[in-house]
């Protein structure tokens, strides 16, 4: 793992957004306006290939995933430069490989039909945003990629577990999911949800700090519910479309160190070829410790703090 100073710096936004989402699942929608940093220049960023141990371009990253089925992009939700890079990368993937399914943490599984209706031209964008519960920063952060997918007739996966079910886990525990009606379970991954990743739990506890044991356990299991949901939706699509690439976006805590959503996907099928990107702003931009940062993922993208 990273040194404490570096680790604290690189996960600060991740912890903020875990706490933000806990407030969302408990108390409803929360605006991202306070986190939006506006449009950033795309000039200042570095892409590091952890496997080759060298700096590369986005174009070279695209070539490096030729044999990859699923590419995870771990973002910080308030990073406007990261969002611009996602869109550019998605465009490059489409130009190179033709068919690339976009998968998003930012839409929940019970909104898939609404999203499909919009992509198919049946409903308006305004109606889609309301009925699919688009995030508050959708316009500047994720709309460009969804519109790119719509124009190119690409599939878009609404991957995340519905918030109301994650709320059940955070309040009552994961076992409560088993009592849901069969119609509700259709929006969730198979249960029981796997929650026994000790390394992931240790990282989660370090982020969360001190909290009551039962509360902390339920919150971690809620996190695992998100992970399992996203990975299962990706797995379901891959199983039916093995020749297509999938580009999945999530908060980077979900996929850093190959844990969380990535680990859950491997549990569903070890044959899926997966790689991850960890993208964030770094205080060490001018002199990054690539040896330490490379532990976060297969590719690291950093920009100035």
Buried (B, 14 or more C-beta within 10 A) or exposed (E): EBEEEBBEBBBBBBBBBBEBBBEBBBEEEBEBEEBBEEEBEEEEBBBBBBEEEEEBEBBBBBEBBEEBBBBBBBBBBBBBBBBBBBBBBBBBBBEBBEBBBBBBBBBBBBBBEBBBBBBEEEBEBEEBBEBBBBBBBBEBBBBBBBEBBBEBEBBBBBBBBBBEBBBBBBEEBBEEBEEBEEEBBEBBBEBEBBBEBEEBBEBBEBBBEEEEEEEBBBBBBBBBBBBBBBBBBBBBBBEEBEEBBBBBBBBBBBBBBBBBBBBBBBBBEEEBEBBBBBBBBBBBBEEBEBEBBBBBBBBBBBBBE
